[in-house]
Amino acid sequence: MGLDDKIKNAAEDIAGKAKETIGKVTNNERLEAEGKADQVKADAKKAGEDVKDTFK
């Protein structure tokens, strides 16, 4: 996993957490759900990259 991929995944995870928090505070269920989805997507990408790294 390249360093830039790790940074992008971390940024996506952080952005997702921020969206989720803002959604909770503002009682915006759609924004909260988007934040959770962004986090799941970032976690999936990280897991895929970890598998690639294992086989290198």
mmCIF entry with sequence, helices, sheets and N, C-alpha, C, O atoms, coordinates in Angstrom:
data_MODEL
# 
_entry.id   MODEL 
# 
_entity.id                         1 
_entity.type                       polymer 
_entity.pdbx_number_of_molecules   1 
# 
_entity_poly.entity_id                      1 
_entity_poly.type                           'polypeptide(L)' 
_entity_poly.nstd_linkage                   no 
_entity_poly.nstd_monomer                   no 
_entity_poly.pdbx_seq_one_letter_code       MGLDDKIKNAAEDIAGKAKETIGKVTNNERLEAEGKADQVKADAKKAGEDVKDTFK 
_entity_poly.pdbx_seq_one_letter_code_can   MGLDDKIKNAAEDIAGKAKETIGKVTNNERLEAEGKADQVKADAKKAGEDVKDTFK 
_entity_poly.pdbx_strand_id                 A 
# 
loop_
_entity_poly_seq.entity_id 
_entity_poly_seq.num 
_entity_poly_seq.mon_id 
_entity_poly_seq.hetero 
1 1  MET n 
1 2  GLY n 
1 3  LEU n 
1 4  ASP n 
1 5  ASP n 
1 6  LYS n 
1 7  ILE n 
1 8  LYS n 
1 9  ASN n 
1 10 ALA n 
1 11 ALA n 
1 12 GLU n 
1 13 ASP n 
1 14 ILE n 
1 15 ALA n 
1 16 GLY n 
1 17 LYS n 
1 18 ALA n 
1 19 LYS n 
1 20 GLU n 
1 21 THR n 
1 22 ILE n 
1 23 GLY n 
1 24 LYS n 
1 25 VAL n 
1 26 THR n 
1 27 ASN n 
1 28 ASN n 
1 29 GLU n 
1 30 ARG n 
1 31 LEU n 
1 32 GLU n 
1 33 ALA n 
1 34 GLU n 
1 35 GLY n 
1 36 LYS n 
1 37 ALA n 
1 38 ASP n 
1 39 GLN n 
1 40 VAL n 
1 41 LYS n 
1 42 ALA n 
1 43 ASP n 
1 44 ALA n 
1 45 LYS n 
1 46 LYS n 
1 47 ALA n 
1 48 GLY n 
1 49 GLU n 
1 50 ASP n 
1 51 VAL n 
1 52 LYS n 
1 53 ASP n 
1 54 THR n 
1 55 PHE n 
1 56 LYS n 
# 
_struct_asym.id          A 
_struct_asym.entity_id   1 
# 
loop_
_struct_conf.conf_type_id 
_struct_conf.id 
_struct_conf.pdbx_PDB_helix_id 
_struct_conf.beg_label_comp_id 
_struct_conf.beg_label_asym_id 
_struct_conf.beg_label_seq_id 
_struct_conf.pdbx_beg_PDB_ins_code 
_struct_conf.end_label_comp_id 
_struct_conf.end_label_asym_id 
_struct_conf.end_label_seq_id 
_struct_conf.pdbx_end_PDB_ins_code 
_struct_conf.beg_auth_comp_id 
_struct_conf.beg_auth_asym_id 
_struct_conf.beg_auth_seq_id 
_struct_conf.end_auth_comp_id 
_struct_conf.end_auth_asym_id 
_struct_conf.end_auth_seq_id 
_struct_conf.pdbx_PDB_helix_class 
_struct_conf.details 
_struct_conf.pdbx_PDB_helix_length 
HELX_P HELX_P1 AA1 LEU A 3  ? VAL A 25 ? LEU A 3  VAL A 25 1 ? 23 
HELX_P HELX_P2 AA2 GLU A 29 ? THR A 54 ? GLU A 29 THR A 54 1 ? 26 
# 
_struct_conf_type.id          HELX_P 
_struct_conf_type.criteria    ? 
_struct_conf_type.reference   ? 
# 
loop_
_atom_site.group_PDB 
_atom_site.id 
_atom_site.type_symbol 
_atom_site.label_atom_id 
_atom_site.label_alt_id 
_atom_site.label_comp_id 
_atom_site.label_asym_id 
_atom_site.label_entity_id 
_atom_site.label_seq_id 
_atom_site.pdbx_PDB_ins_code 
_atom_site.Cartn_x 
_atom_site.Cartn_y 
_atom_site.Cartn_z 
_atom_site.occupancy 
_atom_site.B_iso_or_equiv 
_atom_site.pdbx_formal_charge 
_atom_site.auth_seq_id 
_atom_site.auth_comp_id 
_atom_site.auth_asym_id 
_atom_site.auth_atom_id 
_atom_site.pdbx_PDB_model_num 
ATOM 1   N N  . MET A 1 1  ? 0.857   -1.172  0.000  1.00 0.00 ? 1  MET A N  1 
ATOM 2   C CA . MET A 1 1  ? 0.000   0.000   0.000  1.00 0.00 ? 1  MET A CA 1 
ATOM 3   C C  . MET A 1 1  ? 0.897   1.226   0.000  1.00 0.00 ? 1  MET A C  1 
ATOM 4   O O  . MET A 1 1  ? 1.746   1.396   0.875  1.00 0.00 ? 1  MET A O  1 
ATOM 5   N N  . GLY A 1 2  ? 0.695   2.070   -0.989 1.00 0.00 ? 2  GLY A N  1 
ATOM 6   C CA . GLY A 1 2  ? 1.498   3.272   -1.079 1.00 0.00 ? 2  GLY A CA 1 
ATOM 7   C C  . GLY A 1 2  ? 1.123   4.265   0.001  1.00 0.00 ? 2  GLY A C  1 
ATOM 8   O O  . GLY A 1 2  ? 0.005   4.269   0.516  1.00 0.00 ? 2  GLY A O  1 
ATOM 9   N N  . LEU A 1 3  ? 2.079   5.098   0.326  1.00 0.00 ? 3  LEU A N  1 
ATOM 10  C CA . LEU A 1 3  ? 1.850   6.099   1.363  1.00 0.00 ? 3  LEU A CA 1 
ATOM 11  C C  . LEU A 1 3  ? 0.704   7.029   0.984  1.00 0.00 ? 3  LEU A C  1 
ATOM 12  O O  . LEU A 1 3  ? -0.115  7.392   1.829  1.00 0.00 ? 3  LEU A O  1 
ATOM 13  N N  . ASP A 1 4  ? 0.649   7.414   -0.295 1.00 0.00 ? 4  ASP A N  1 
ATOM 14  C CA . ASP A 1 4  ? -0.434  8.314   -0.699 1.00 0.00 ? 4  ASP A CA 1 
ATOM 15  C C  . ASP A 1 4  ? -1.799  7.640   -0.587 1.00 0.00 ? 4  ASP A C  1 
ATOM 16  O O  . ASP A 1 4  ? -2.790  8.308   -0.294 1.00 0.00 ? 4  ASP A O  1 
ATOM 17  N N  . ASP A 1 5  ? -1.868  6.320   -0.818 1.00 0.00 ? 5  ASP A N  1 
ATOM 18  C CA . ASP A 1 5  ? -3.127  5.595   -0.626 1.00 0.00 ? 5  ASP A CA 1 
ATOM 19  C C  . ASP A 1 5  ? -3.529  5.592   0.842  1.00 0.00 ? 5  ASP A C  1 
ATOM 20  O O  . ASP A 1 5  ? -4.700  5.775   1.174  1.00 0.00 ? 5  ASP A O  1 
ATOM 21  N N  . LYS A 1 6  ? -2.554  5.382   1.716  1.00 0.00 ? 6  LYS A N  1 
ATOM 22  C CA . LYS A 1 6  ? -2.834  5.385   3.156  1.00 0.00 ? 6  LYS A CA 1 
ATOM 23  C C  . LYS A 1 6  ? -3.355  6.753   3.593  1.00 0.00 ? 6  LYS A C  1 
ATOM 24  O O  . LYS A 1 6  ? -4.292  6.847   4.386  1.00 0.00 ? 6  LYS A O  1 
ATOM 25  N N  . ILE A 1 7  ? -2.737  7.808   3.067  1.00 0.00 ? 7  ILE A N  1 
ATOM 26  C CA . ILE A 1 7  ? -3.159  9.158   3.424  1.00 0.00 ? 7  ILE A CA 1 
ATOM 27  C C  . ILE A 1 7  ? -4.571  9.433   2.917  1.00 0.00 ? 7  ILE A C  1 
ATOM 28  O O  . ILE A 1 7  ? -5.391  10.001  3.639  1.00 0.00 ? 7  ILE A O  1 
ATOM 29  N N  . LYS A 1 8  ? -4.857  9.034   1.679  1.00 0.00 ? 8  LYS A N  1 
ATOM 30  C CA . LYS A 1 8  ? -6.195  9.239   1.117  1.00 0.00 ? 8  LYS A CA 1 
ATOM 31  C C  . LYS A 1 8  ? -7.251  8.485   1.925  1.00 0.00 ? 8  LYS A C  1 
ATOM 32  O O  . LYS A 1 8  ? -8.324  9.021   2.198  1.00 0.00 ? 8  LYS A O  1 
ATOM 33  N N  . ASN A 1 9  ? -6.947  7.242   2.307  1.00 0.00 ? 9  ASN A N  1 
ATOM 34  C CA . ASN A 1 9  ? -7.902  6.448   3.086  1.00 0.00 ? 9  ASN A CA 1 
ATOM 35  C C  . ASN A 1 9  ? -8.129  7.065   4.463  1.00 0.00 ? 9  ASN A C  1 
ATOM 36  O O  . ASN A 1 9  ? -9.258  7.115   4.950  1.00 0.00 ? 9  ASN A O  1 
ATOM 37  N N  . ALA A 1 10 ? -7.048  7.535   5.086  1.00 0.00 ? 10 ALA A N  1 
ATOM 38  C CA . ALA A 1 10 ? -7.173  8.172   6.399  1.00 0.00 ? 10 ALA A CA 1 
ATOM 39  C C  . ALA A 1 10 ? -7.993  9.452   6.293  1.00 0.00 ? 10 ALA A C  1 
ATOM 40  O O  . ALA A 1 10 ? -8.829  9.736   7.151  1.00 0.00 ? 10 ALA A O  1 
ATOM 41  N N  . ALA A 1 11 ? -7.748  10.225  5.233  1.00 0.00 ? 11 ALA A N  1 
ATOM 42  C CA . ALA A 1 11 ? -8.503  11.468  5.036  1.00 0.00 ? 11 ALA A CA 1 
ATOM 43  C C  . ALA A 1 11 ? -9.986  11.172  4.818  1.00 0.00 ? 11 ALA A C  1 
ATOM 44  O O  . ALA A 1 11 ? -10.850 11.877  5.340  1.00 0.00 ? 11 ALA A O  1 
ATOM 45  N N  . GLU A 1 12 ? -10.273 10.128  4.048  1.00 0.00 ? 12 GLU A N  1 
ATOM 46  C CA . GLU A 1 12 ? -11.671 9.760   3.803  1.00 0.00 ? 12 GLU A CA 1 
ATOM 47  C C  . GLU A 1 12 ? -12.346 9.312   5.103  1.00 0.00 ? 12 GLU A C  1 
ATOM 48  O O  . GLU A 1 12 ? -13.512 9.624   5.345  1.00 0.00 ? 12 GLU A O  1 
ATOM 49  N N  . ASP A 1 13 ? -11.611 8.587   5.925  1.00 0.00 ? 13 ASP A N  1 
ATOM 50  C CA . ASP A 1 13 ? -12.148 8.138   7.208  1.00 0.00 ? 13 ASP A CA 1 
ATOM 51  C C  . ASP A 1 13 ? -12.414 9.330   8.123  1.00 0.00 ? 13 ASP A C  1 
ATOM 52  O O  . ASP A 1 13 ? -13.465 9.405   8.760  1.00 0.00 ? 13 ASP A O  1 
ATOM 53  N N  . ILE A 1 14 ? -11.474 10.248  8.187  1.00 0.00 ? 14 ILE A N  1 
ATOM 54  C CA . ILE A 1 14 ? -11.636 11.435  9.036  1.00 0.00 ? 14 ILE A CA 1 
ATOM 55  C C  . ILE A 1 14 ? -12.799 12.289  8.542  1.00 0.00 ? 14 ILE A C  1 
ATOM 56  O O  . ILE A 1 14 ? -13.592 12.783  9.344  1.00 0.00 ? 14 ILE A O  1 
ATOM 57  N N  . ALA A 1 15 ? -12.900 12.464  7.237  1.00 0.00 ? 15 ALA A N  1 
ATOM 58  C CA . ALA A 1 15 ? -14.014 13.241  6.680  1.00 0.00 ? 15 ALA A CA 1 
ATOM 59  C C  . ALA A 1 15 ? -15.349 12.569  6.994  1.00 0.00 ? 15 ALA A C  1 
ATOM 60  O O  . ALA A 1 15 ? -16.337 13.243  7.286  1.00 0.00 ? 15 ALA A O  1 
ATOM 61  N N  . GLY A 1 16 ? -15.371 11.240  6.932  1.00 0.00 ? 16 GLY A N  1 
ATOM 62  C CA . GLY A 1 16 ? -16.585 10.505  7.261  1.00 0.00 ? 16 GLY A CA 1 
ATOM 63  C C  . GLY A 1 16 ? -16.978 10.683  8.710  1.00 0.00 ? 16 GLY A C  1 
ATOM 64  O O  . GLY A 1 16 ? -18.157 10.846  9.025  1.00 0.00 ? 16 GLY A O  1 
ATOM 65  N N  . LYS A 1 17 ? -15.986 10.652  9.600  1.00 0.00 ? 17 LYS A N  1 
ATOM 66  C CA . LYS A 1 17 ? -16.270 10.859  11.028 1.00 0.00 ? 17 LYS A CA 1 
ATOM 67  C C  . LYS A 1 17 ? -16.804 12.267  11.270 1.00 0.00 ? 17 LYS A C  1 
ATOM 68  O O  . LYS A 1 17 ? -17.715 12.465  12.074 1.00 0.00 ? 17 LYS A O  1 
ATOM 69  N N  . ALA A 1 18 ? -16.226 13.244  10.566 1.00 0.00 ? 18 ALA A N  1 
ATOM 70  C CA . ALA A 1 18 ? -16.697 14.617  10.718 1.00 0.00 ? 18 ALA A CA 1 
ATOM 71  C C  . ALA A 1 18 ? -18.135 14.759  10.229 1.00 0.00 ? 18 ALA A C  1 
ATOM 72  O O  . ALA A 1 18 ? -18.965 15.385  10.888 1.00 0.00 ? 18 ALA A O  1 
ATOM 73  N N  . LYS A 1 19 ? -18.424 14.169  9.062  1.00 0.00 ? 19 LYS A N  1 
ATOM 74  C CA . LYS A 1 19 ? -19.791 14.222  8.535  1.00 0.00 ? 19 LYS A CA 1 
ATOM 75  C C  . LYS A 1 19 ? -20.768 13.578  9.509  1.00 0.00 ? 19 LYS A C  1 
ATOM 76  O O  . LYS A 1 19 ? -21.843 14.115  9.775  1.00 0.00 ? 19 LYS A O  1 
ATOM 77  N N  . GLU A 1 20 ? -20.384 12.430  10.032 1.00 0.00 ? 20 GLU A N  1 
ATOM 78  C CA . GLU A 1 20 ? -21.267 11.727  10.960 1.00 0.00 ? 20 GLU A CA 1 
ATOM 79  C C  . GLU A 1 20 ? -21.537 12.586  12.191 1.00 0.00 ? 20 GLU A C  1 
ATOM 80  O O  . GLU A 1 20 ? -22.681 12.696  12.633 1.00 0.00 ? 20 GLU A O  1 
ATOM 81  N N  . THR A 1 21 ? -20.494 13.192  12.744 1.00 0.00 ? 21 THR A N  1 
ATOM 82  C CA . THR A 1 21 ? -20.638 14.022  13.936 1.00 0.00 ? 21 THR A CA 1 
ATOM 83  C C  . THR A 1 21 ? -21.513 15.236  13.662 1.00 0.00 ? 21 THR A C  1 
ATOM 84  O O  . THR A 1 21 ? -22.399 15.564  14.450 1.00 0.00 ? 21 THR A O  1 
ATOM 85  N N  . ILE A 1 22 ? -21.258 15.902  12.536 1.00 0.00 ? 22 ILE A N  1 
ATOM 86  C CA . ILE A 1 22 ? -22.065 17.069  12.177 1.00 0.00 ? 22 ILE A CA 1 
ATOM 87  C C  . ILE A 1 22 ? -23.527 16.652  11.972 1.00 0.00 ? 22 ILE A C  1 
ATOM 88  O O  . ILE A 1 22 ? -24.445 17.368  12.370 1.00 0.00 ? 22 ILE A O  1 
ATOM 89  N N  . GLY A 1 23 ? -23.728 15.501  11.355 1.00 0.00 ? 23 GLY A N  1 
ATOM 90  C CA . GLY A 1 23 ? -25.082 14.998  11.161 1.00 0.00 ? 23 GLY A CA 1 
ATOM 91  C C  . GLY A 1 23 ? -25.795 14.742  12.473 1.00 0.00 ? 23 GLY A C  1 
ATOM 92  O O  . GLY A 1 23 ? -26.982 15.036  12.613 1.00 0.00 ? 23 GLY A O  1 
ATOM 93  N N  . LYS A 1 24 ? -25.066 14.192  13.438 1.00 0.00 ? 24 LYS A N  1 
ATOM 94  C CA . LYS A 1 24 ? -25.679 13.942  14.750 1.00 0.00 ? 24 LYS A CA 1 
ATOM 95  C C  . LYS A 1 24 ? -26.027 15.249  15.445 1.00 0.00 ? 24 LYS A C  1 
ATOM 96  O O  . LYS A 1 24 ? -27.118 15.397  15.996 1.00 0.00 ? 24 LYS A O  1 
ATOM 97  N N  . VAL A 1 25 ? -25.086 16.205  15.417 1.00 0.00 ? 25 VAL A N  1 
ATOM 98  C CA . VAL A 1 25 ? -25.292 17.476  16.111 1.00 0.00 ? 25 VAL A CA 1 
ATOM 99  C C  . VAL A 1 25 ? -26.449 18.265  15.505 1.00 0.00 ? 25 VAL A C  1 
ATOM 100 O O  . VAL A 1 25 ? -27.228 18.887  16.227 1.00 0.00 ? 25 VAL A O  1 
ATOM 101 N N  . THR A 1 26 ? -26.555 18.237  14.192 1.00 0.00 ? 26 THR A N  1 
ATOM 102 C CA . THR A 1 26 ? -27.597 19.012  13.512 1.00 0.00 ? 26 THR A CA 1 
ATOM 103 C C  . THR A 1 26 ? -28.873 18.208  13.285 1.00 0.00 ? 26 THR A C  1 
ATOM 104 O O  . THR A 1 26 ? -29.831 18.700  12.690 1.00 0.00 ? 26 THR A O  1 
ATOM 105 N N  . ASN A 1 27 ? -28.875 16.975  13.761 1.00 0.00 ? 27 ASN A N  1 
ATOM 106 C CA . ASN A 1 27 ? -30.022 16.082  13.599 1.00 0.00 ? 27 ASN A CA 1 
ATOM 107 C C  . ASN A 1 27 ? -30.343 15.854  12.116 1.00 0.00 ? 27 ASN A C  1 
ATOM 108 O O  . ASN A 1 27 ? -31.506 15.795  11.718 1.00 0.00 ? 27 ASN A O  1 
ATOM 109 N N  . ASN A 1 28 ? -29.275 15.727  11.308 1.00 0.00 ? 28 ASN A N  1 
ATOM 110 C CA . ASN A 1 28 ? -29.395 15.495  9.870  1.00 0.00 ? 28 ASN A CA 1 
ATOM 111 C C  . ASN A 1 28 ? -29.048 14.026  9.612  1.00 0.00 ? 28 ASN A C  1 
ATOM 112 O O  . ASN A 1 28 ? -27.874 13.667  9.519  1.00 0.00 ? 28 ASN A O  1 
ATOM 113 N N  . GLU A 1 29 ? -30.054 13.201  9.501  1.00 0.00 ? 29 GLU A N  1 
ATOM 114 C CA . GLU A 1 29 ? -29.839 11.759  9.352  1.00 0.00 ? 29 GLU A CA 1 
ATOM 115 C C  . GLU A 1 29 ? -29.118 11.405  8.055  1.00 0.00 ? 29 GLU A C  1 
ATOM 116 O O  . GLU A 1 29 ? -28.325 10.465  8.022  1.00 0.00 ? 29 GLU A O  1 
ATOM 117 N N  . ARG A 1 30 ? -29.390 12.157  6.985  1.00 0.00 ? 30 ARG A N  1 
ATOM 118 C CA . ARG A 1 30 ? -28.756 11.883  5.700  1.00 0.00 ? 30 ARG A CA 1 
ATOM 119 C C  . ARG A 1 30 ? -27.242 12.117  5.783  1.00 0.00 ? 30 ARG A C  1 
ATOM 120 O O  . ARG A 1 30 ? -26.456 11.301  5.300  1.00 0.00 ? 30 ARG A O  1 
ATOM 121 N N  . LEU A 1 31 ? -26.838 13.238  6.398  1.00 0.00 ? 31 LEU A N  1 
ATOM 122 C CA . LEU A 1 31 ? -25.414 13.548  6.533  1.00 0.00 ? 31 LEU A CA 1 
ATOM 123 C C  . LEU A 1 31 ? -24.726 12.533  7.445  1.00 0.00 ? 31 LEU A C  1 
ATOM 124 O O  . LEU A 1 31 ? -23.595 12.123  7.184  1.00 0.00 ? 31 LEU A O  1 
ATOM 125 N N  . GLU A 1 32 ? -25.398 12.139  8.492  1.00 0.00 ? 32 GLU A N  1 
ATOM 126 C CA . GLU A 1 32 ? -24.856 11.139  9.401  1.00 0.00 ? 32 GLU A CA 1 
ATOM 127 C C  . GLU A 1 32 ? -24.640 9.809   8.676  1.00 0.00 ? 32 GLU A C  1 
ATOM 128 O O  . GLU A 1 32 ? -23.611 9.160   8.858  1.00 0.00 ? 32 GLU A O  1 
ATOM 129 N N  . ALA A 1 33 ? -25.603 9.411   7.860  1.00 0.00 ? 33 ALA A N  1 
ATOM 130 C CA . ALA A 1 33 ? -25.490 8.168   7.094  1.00 0.00 ? 33 ALA A CA 1 
ATOM 131 C C  . ALA A 1 33 ? -24.369 8.253   6.062  1.00 0.00 ? 33 ALA A C  1 
ATOM 132 O O  . ALA A 1 33 ? -23.638 7.285   5.854  1.00 0.00 ? 33 ALA A O  1 
ATOM 133 N N  . GLU A 1 34 ? -24.235 9.411   5.417  1.00 0.00 ? 34 GLU A N  1 
ATOM 134 C CA . GLU A 1 34 ? -23.141 9.590   4.451  1.00 0.00 ? 34 GLU A CA 1 
ATOM 135 C C  . GLU A 1 34 ? -21.795 9.445   5.141  1.00 0.00 ? 34 GLU A C  1 
ATOM 136 O O  . GLU A 1 34 ? -20.876 8.830   4.600  1.00 0.00 ? 34 GLU A O  1 
ATOM 137 N N  . GLY A 1 35 ? -21.681 10.007  6.325  1.00 0.00 ? 35 GLY A N  1 
ATOM 138 C CA . GLY A 1 35 ? -20.437 9.911   7.086  1.00 0.00 ? 35 GLY A CA 1 
ATOM 139 C C  . GLY A 1 35 ? -20.093 8.467   7.427  1.00 0.00 ? 35 GLY A C  1 
ATOM 140 O O  . GLY A 1 35 ? -18.943 8.044   7.308  1.00 0.00 ? 35 GLY A O  1 
ATOM 141 N N  . LYS A 1 36 ? -21.094 7.730   7.849  1.00 0.00 ? 36 LYS A N  1 
ATOM 142 C CA . LYS A 1 36 ? -20.867 6.316   8.162  1.00 0.00 ? 36 LYS A CA 1 
ATOM 143 C C  . LYS A 1 36 ? -20.470 5.547   6.907  1.00 0.00 ? 36 LYS A C  1 
ATOM 144 O O  . LYS A 1 36 ? -19.593 4.684   6.958  1.00 0.00 ? 36 LYS A O  1 
ATOM 145 N N  . ALA A 1 37 ? -21.109 5.853   5.785  1.00 0.00 ? 37 ALA A N  1 
ATOM 146 C CA . ALA A 1 37 ? -20.790 5.176   4.525  1.00 0.00 ? 37 ALA A CA 1 
ATOM 147 C C  . ALA A 1 37 ? -19.363 5.495   4.085  1.00 0.00 ? 37 ALA A C  1 
ATOM 148 O O  . ALA A 1 37 ? -18.652 4.616   3.598  1.00 0.00 ? 37 ALA A O  1 
ATOM 149 N N  . ASP A 1 38 ? -18.945 6.735   4.254  1.00 0.00 ? 38 ASP A N  1 
ATOM 150 C CA . ASP A 1 38 ? -17.570 7.117   3.900  1.00 0.00 ? 38 ASP A CA 1 
ATOM 151 C C  . ASP A 1 38 ? -16.555 6.336   4.740  1.00 0.00 ? 38 ASP A C  1 
ATOM 152 O O  . ASP A 1 38 ? -15.514 5.909   4.240  1.00 0.00 ? 38 ASP A O  1 
ATOM 153 N N  . GLN A 1 39 ? -16.872 6.162   6.003  1.00 0.00 ? 39 GLN A N  1 
ATOM 154 C CA . GLN A 1 39 ? -15.970 5.420   6.884  1.00 0.00 ? 39 GLN A CA 1 
ATOM 155 C C  . GLN A 1 39 ? -15.881 3.954   6.470  1.00 0.00 ? 39 GLN A C  1 
ATOM 156 O O  . GLN A 1 39 ? -14.796 3.373   6.468  1.00 0.00 ? 39 GLN A O  1 
ATOM 157 N N  . VAL A 1 40 ? -17.010 3.360   6.123  1.00 0.00 ? 40 VAL A N  1 
ATOM 158 C CA . VAL A 1 40 ? -17.032 1.963   5.692  1.00 0.00 ? 40 VAL A CA 1 
ATOM 159 C C  . VAL A 1 40 ? -16.224 1.803   4.413  1.00 0.00 ? 40 VAL A C  1 
ATOM 160 O O  . VAL A 1 40 ? -15.467 0.845   4.261  1.00 0.00 ? 40 VAL A O  1 
ATOM 161 N N  . LYS A 1 41 ? -16.393 2.754   3.490  1.00 0.00 ? 41 LYS A N  1 
ATOM 162 C CA . LYS A 1 41 ? -15.660 2.698   2.229  1.00 0.00 ? 41 LYS A CA 1 
ATOM 163 C C  . LYS A 1 41 ? -14.149 2.794   2.485  1.00 0.00 ? 41 LYS A C  1 
ATOM 164 O O  . LYS A 1 41 ? -13.370 2.055   1.883  1.00 0.00 ? 41 LYS A O  1 
ATOM 165 N N  . ALA A 1 42 ? -13.745 3.691   3.365  1.00 0.00 ? 42 ALA A N  1 
ATOM 166 C CA . ALA A 1 42 ? -12.328 3.839   3.686  1.00 0.00 ? 42 ALA A CA 1 
ATOM 167 C C  . ALA A 1 42 ? -11.783 2.567   4.333  1.00 0.00 ? 42 ALA A C  1 
ATOM 168 O O  . ALA A 1 42 ? -10.669 2.141   4.029  1.00 0.00 ? 42 ALA A O  1 
ATOM 169 N N  . ASP A 1 43 ? -12.564 1.966   5.221  1.00 0.00 ? 43 ASP A N  1 
ATOM 170 C CA . ASP A 1 43 ? -12.139 0.721   5.876  1.00 0.00 ? 43 ASP A CA 1 
ATOM 171 C C  . ASP A 1 43 ? -11.997 -0.414  4.861  1.00 0.00 ? 43 ASP A C  1 
ATOM 172 O O  . ASP A 1 43 ? -11.067 -1.216  4.951  1.00 0.00 ? 43 ASP A O  1 
ATOM 173 N N  . ALA A 1 44 ? -12.909 -0.482  3.906  1.00 0.00 ? 44 ALA A N  1 
ATOM 174 C CA . ALA A 1 44 ? -12.848 -1.526  2.889  1.00 0.00 ? 44 ALA A CA 1 
ATOM 175 C C  . ALA A 1 44 ? -11.610 -1.352  2.010  1.00 0.00 ? 44 ALA A C  1 
ATOM 176 O O  . ALA A 1 44 ? -10.937 -2.325  1.672  1.00 0.00 ? 44 ALA A O  1 
ATOM 177 N N  . LYS A 1 45 ? -11.321 -0.109  1.647  1.00 0.00 ? 45 LYS A N  1 
ATOM 178 C CA . LYS A 1 45 ? -10.124 0.155   0.845  1.00 0.00 ? 45 LYS A CA 1 
ATOM 179 C C  . LYS A 1 45 ? -8.867  -0.232  1.611  1.00 0.00 ? 45 LYS A C  1 
ATOM 180 O O  . LYS A 1 45 ? -7.943  -0.822  1.051  1.00 0.00 ? 45 LYS A O  1 
ATOM 181 N N  . LYS A 1 46 ? -8.842  0.103   2.890  1.00 0.00 ? 46 LYS A N  1 
ATOM 182 C CA . LYS A 1 46 ? -7.679  -0.231  3.715  1.00 0.00 ? 46 LYS A CA 1 
ATOM 183 C C  . LYS A 1 46 ? -7.510  -1.746  3.801  1.00 0.00 ? 46 LYS A C  1 
ATOM 184 O O  . LYS A 1 46 ? -6.393  -2.253  3.701  1.00 0.00 ? 46 LYS A O  1 
ATOM 185 N N  . ALA A 1 47 ? -8.589  -2.452  3.981  1.00 0.00 ? 47 ALA A N  1 
ATOM 186 C CA . ALA A 1 47 ? -8.516  -3.915  4.071  1.00 0.00 ? 47 ALA A CA 1 
ATOM 187 C C  . ALA A 1 47 ? -8.009  -4.507  2.764  1.00 0.00 ? 47 ALA A C  1 
ATOM 188 O O  . ALA A 1 47 ? -7.191  -5.427  2.778  1.00 0.00 ? 47 ALA A O  1 
ATOM 189 N N  . GLY A 1 48 ? -8.483  -3.993  1.637  1.00 0.00 ? 48 GLY A N  1 
ATOM 190 C CA . GLY A 1 48 ? -8.021  -4.470  0.339  1.00 0.00 ? 48 GLY A CA 1 
ATOM 191 C C  . GLY A 1 48 ? -6.544  -4.211  0.131  1.00 0.00 ? 48 GLY A C  1 
ATOM 192 O O  . GLY A 1 48 ? -5.824  -5.066  -0.386 1.00 0.00 ? 48 GLY A O  1 
ATOM 193 N N  . GLU A 1 49 ? -6.093  -3.046  0.527  1.00 0.00 ? 49 GLU A N  1 
ATOM 194 C CA . GLU A 1 49 ? -4.670  -2.716  0.394  1.00 0.00 ? 49 GLU A CA 1 
ATOM 195 C C  . GLU A 1 49 ? -3.824  -3.577  1.333  1.00 0.00 ? 49 GLU A C  1 
ATOM 196 O O  . GLU A 1 49 ? -2.713  -3.969  0.977  1.00 0.00 ? 49 GLU A O  1 
ATOM 197 N N  . ASP A 1 50 ? -4.341  -3.874  2.533  1.00 0.00 ? 50 ASP A N  1 
ATOM 198 C CA . ASP A 1 50 ? -3.622  -4.731  3.473  1.00 0.00 ? 50 ASP A CA 1 
ATOM 199 C C  . ASP A 1 50 ? -3.430  -6.135  2.883  1.00 0.00 ? 50 ASP A C  1 
ATOM 200 O O  . ASP A 1 50 ? -2.375  -6.746  3.057  1.00 0.00 ? 50 ASP A O  1 
ATOM 201 N N  . VAL A 1 51 ? -4.443  -6.634  2.191  1.00 0.00 ? 51 VAL A N  1 
ATOM 202 C CA . VAL A 1 51 ? -4.340  -7.947  1.554  1.00 0.00 ? 51 VAL A CA 1 
ATOM 203 C C  . VAL A 1 51 ? -3.264  -7.918  0.460  1.00 0.00 ? 51 VAL A C  1 
ATOM 204 O O  . VAL A 1 51 ? -2.453  -8.838  0.345  1.00 0.00 ? 51 VAL A O  1 
ATOM 205 N N  . LYS A 1 52 ? -3.273  -6.855  -0.331 1.00 0.00 ? 52 LYS A N  1 
ATOM 206 C CA . LYS A 1 52 ? -2.244  -6.711  -1.365 1.00 0.00 ? 52 LYS A CA 1 
ATOM 207 C C  . LYS A 1 52 ? -0.851  -6.694  -0.751 1.00 0.00 ? 52 LYS A C  1 
ATOM 208 O O  . LYS A 1 52 ? 0.063   -7.346  -1.255 1.00 0.00 ? 52 LYS A O  1 
ATOM 209 N N  . ASP A 1 53 ? -0.688  -5.944  0.345  1.00 0.00 ? 53 ASP A N  1 
ATOM 210 C CA . ASP A 1 53 ? 0.612   -5.855  1.012  1.00 0.00 ? 53 ASP A CA 1 
ATOM 211 C C  . ASP A 1 53 ? 1.068   -7.219  1.535  1.00 0.00 ? 53 ASP A C  1 
ATOM 212 O O  . ASP A 1 53 ? 2.260   -7.527  1.526  1.00 0.00 ? 53 ASP A O  1 
ATOM 213 N N  . THR A 1 54 ? 0.120   -8.026  1.988  1.00 0.00 ? 54 THR A N  1 
ATOM 214 C CA . THR A 1 54 ? 0.437   -9.344  2.524  1.00 0.00 ? 54 THR A CA 1 
ATOM 215 C C  . THR A 1 54 ? 1.052   -10.236 1.450  1.00 0.00 ? 54 THR A C  1 
ATOM 216 O O  . THR A 1 54 ? 1.952   -11.027 1.731  1.00 0.00 ? 54 THR A O  1 
ATOM 217 N N  . PHE A 1 55 ? 0.565   -10.105 0.226  1.00 0.00 ? 55 PHE A N  1 
ATOM 218 C CA . PHE A 1 55 ? 1.034   -10.980 -0.843 1.00 0.00 ? 55 PHE A CA 1 
ATOM 219 C C  . PHE A 1 55 ? 2.252   -10.441 -1.592 1.00 0.00 ? 55 PHE A C  1 
ATOM 220 O O  . PHE A 1 55 ? 2.713   -11.067 -2.546 1.00 0.00 ? 55 PHE A O  1 
ATOM 221 N N  . LYS A 1 56 ? 2.772   -9.304  -1.179 1.00 0.00 ? 56 LYS A N  1 
ATOM 222 C CA . LYS A 1 56 ? 3.961   -8.751  -1.836 1.00 0.00 ? 56 LYS A CA 1 
ATOM 223 C C  . LYS A 1 56 ? 5.215   -9.380  -1.295 1.00 0.00 ? 56 LYS A C  1 
ATOM 224 O O  . LYS A 1 56 ? 6.314   -9.037  -1.731 1.00 0.00 ? 56 LYS A O  1 
# 
